[in-house]
Amino acid sequence: MLKPMRFIIAVLALCAVLPASVVHASLGIDPAFIEMDLERGRPSDVITVTNVTKQETRYRAQTVHFIYTKDGNFEIVEPDGQSLAPWIKFNPKEFVLAPQESRAIRLSVIPPGNLRDGEYWAALRFEPLVGIVSTGDSGEGHSVAIEVITNINVPVIGHVGKLDHTVGLADLQAWRDVDGIRILTSLKSTGNARARVKGTYEVVDAAGAVVAEGLMGEDTLLAGGERVFVRLAEDDFPDGEFTVRVRYTSDRFEEALAGQTTVRDDAPDGYADVLR
């Protein structure tokens, strides 16, 4: 009898901020995003989780702290001064769900006193203690079992006091590329609360005419976070001087964030391969 080879695949899923609920792999979650007023003492909420698989599964609830990296990826990090993770309690913390069964999980936040104004955040993680296993033949005389463990993370954001959603344009560079003009912007949150930004660009010739335009991208910056956007204005631009103008808007801004720069002939030092 052939001995199965087992591989464990860990899948990390962050529930988006926009949907009211989400179903991912083995578990349905409702809601998929929680916001709390930390000035209410010990705020609490209830999440309904549903086992959407065909097998009974035991889950564990836990909390993690996270950031968004400069290129927009979700990354788990150690809790810092903005983390809700140490203050969140679950009831129950471990539970078993039969196929298609749902259960309400209560969570409460017990923040310390005298919090600074601003936003604090964490992600609730619902992790199956045993993954979903599928088996097959590797084609080389071995049977293979693949265990998929899906970690579903639900963002929780708490706020207290006066919120500041200030974002600044930390860097703006534009240079000629073999396929057109490459544009880089770096945005830095200097406030104490998140802002979702949406950017556009224009390429302007020496006569002031807009010869190319497009989207720089859209994303959320958490308090203190930084986001780098790189876009290519793809065209056969002739010799001559060009200017790039960028503009970022947000429902958190009173005025748009704007800047402009002259297009260089070559990439600045250190930018040649950035985020390609």
N, C-alpha and C positions, 0 to 999 in steps of 0.2 A: 504494500500500500504506500502510495506516494505521500510524503509529508508536505502539507501546504506551506508555502512561503507567505508571510503576512506583511503587508505594508500598511502603515497608518498615514492617512492623508488628513491633515488638519486644515479646515477651511474657516477663514475668519471673515465674518460678514458684519458690516456696520449698517444698521437700519438707517435709511435716509431720514433727514429731518422733515421732509414734506409729507409723506404718506401718514394717514391716521393709523394704519395697521400694516403688517407685512407677514408674508409666509415665505420661509426660506428653508429648503431641504427637509428638516425633520420637525420643525416647530413653527407654529403660527403665533404671532405676537400682536397684542392690541392693548394700548397704543404703541406705536413705534418710536415715539419721542415724548419726553416728559419735561415740562417746565414748572418750576416751583418758586414761590415767594418765600425766601428764607426769613423774612421779617415776621412770619406767622408763627414763630416759636418752633414747633416740631412738625413741619409739613409732612403729609403722607399721601400716597396714591395707591392704586390697585392696577396690576397688569394681569390680563387674561392670557394664558399660554395654552396652546392646543397641540397635542401630538398628532401630526398629520401622516404618520407612518403606519405600517401594518404590524409593528411590533411594540410590545410594552417597553418603555424606556424610563430609566431613572435619570433625573437632571439635578444639577447643582447650580444655585444662583450665587453669583459673586460680583464684585465690582472691580473695575480697572480704571486707571487714569489714561488719557490719550491726548495726542496733539494731531494737528494736520501738518505734514512736512511741507517744505518749500515747493515741492512739486505736486502737492495736493493729496498725498497718500495718508491714510489713517495709520497711526503708529502708537502702540501701547508704550507708556513710559512710567517711571516711578512717580508716585504722587508728589505734588509740589504744593505751593501755597494757594493755588487755584483749584485744588482737587476736592471734589465732594466724596470721593471714594471711601475715605476712612469714616465718614459720618453716616453712611447708609446701612440700614438694617433690614433684613428680609424675614418674612414669616409666611410659609416655611422656607428654610434655606435649601433643603433637599426634598425632592418629591418624586413620586412615580406616576406616570400617566399611561393608561391603557391606550390602544389604538383609537384615535379620533376623540379621546377624552380631553376636556378642558378643565383648567383650575385657575382660581384667582390667587395671585401672589401679592401680598401687601408689602409695601416698602415704606419706610419712614426715614426721615433725615433728622439727625440730632446734631446741629452745628454748634460749634463753640460760641461763647459770647463775644461781643465787641468785634464783629466781623467788619472788615473794610468794605466800603462801597464797591460794587462790581459784580461780575458773574463768576460762578464756580461750577465745575462740571465733572462728570465721570460717565462711564458706560456700564450698564447692567449687562452682565454676561450670563447667558443660560447655556450651560455646557452639558451634553449627554455624557454620562460616566462610561458608557459603552457605545461605540460608534455603530453605524449601520454597516453590516458586512455583506459584501457580494463576492461570489466565488466564480472562478473560471479556469480555463486551461491556458498556460503561458505559451503553448505551442512548442515548447522545448522539453516536454515530458514531465512538467511540474504543474501541480494545481496551485492556483494563486488566490489568496483571500485578500480583498482590499477593504480596509476599515476606514470609513469616512466619518470624521468627527467634526461637526459644524459648531463653531462658537458664534452665537448670535449676540451682537452688542447693541443695546438700546441706549442712545444718548439721554442723559439727564442734565439739565442746566438749571441752576438755582441763581437767583439774583437778590441783591439787597441794596438799598439806598439809591443814590443818583448814579445813573449809567452814562458812560462816555464811550461813544462808538467811533472815536477818531481813528482814521487810517491815513497814512502819509505815503507819498510816492518816494520810496527810498532810492530807486535807481531807474534810469531810462537810457537805453542804448539802442542804436540802430546801425547796421552795417550791411554793406553789399555782400551777397551770397551768390554762389554759382547759379542758384535758381531764382534769385530776386533780392529782396531786402528783408533781412531778419531783424525782428524787433523783440527786445527784452524789457520787461518792466518788473520791478520788485516793489511790492506793497508791504508796508509794516503797520501793524496795529499798535498804536500808542495809547489807546484808551483802555478801559477796564471791562469792556463788553464786546460781543461779537458783532460783525457786520457782514452781510452778503453783498458782494460787489459784482458788477458786470461791466466789462470794458470793451471799448471799440478803438480802432486806429484809423488814421488817414495818412496817406503819403501825398505830399504836396510838392509840385515842381517849383522851379525858380520864379515862374510867373505867377505863382499863387494858386494854380489850378490843382484840384484834387484828382490825382491820377490812379489811386488805388485806395480801397477802404475795406474794412472787415472787422471781425470780432476778435478781441484779445482774450476772451474767456470769462467764465463766471465761477465764483467759489465763495466759501465762507471763511473769514479770518476770525479765529478766536482771539480773546484778549491777549496781547503780547505776541501774537503769531505773525509769521511772514509768509508771503506767497509770491513765487516767481512765475510769471507767464512768459512764454516764448512763442512767437508766431512768425510765419513766413508770408510776406506779401509776394506772392509768386507771379513774376512777370519779367519781361525783357526790358528792364529800365535802361534808357540810353545814357551816355555820358552826360554829366552835369550835376548840379547841386539839387538835393532833395531834402525835405524836412519831414519828419514823422511827428504827428500829433496824436496823443492818446487821451482818452477820457473815460473815467470810471464813475458809475453812478450806484446809488444804493438807497433803499427806502429809509436808511438810517442817516443819510447825509442831507444837510440843508442845501449844500451846493455840490456840484460835481467836482471830482478830483481830476485835474488836468495837467498836462505837461507836454513839452515838445523838445526835440533834439535834431541836430543836423546828422544826416546819414554819413557815416564814415566809409572809406574805401575798403578797410579791412576790419576784422573783428578786434575789439580791444583786448589787451593782454588778459588771459585767463578766461575769455568768453568763447573761444573758438569752437569748443565741443559742448557748450553748456546745454543740458536738457535736450539733446538731439534725439 
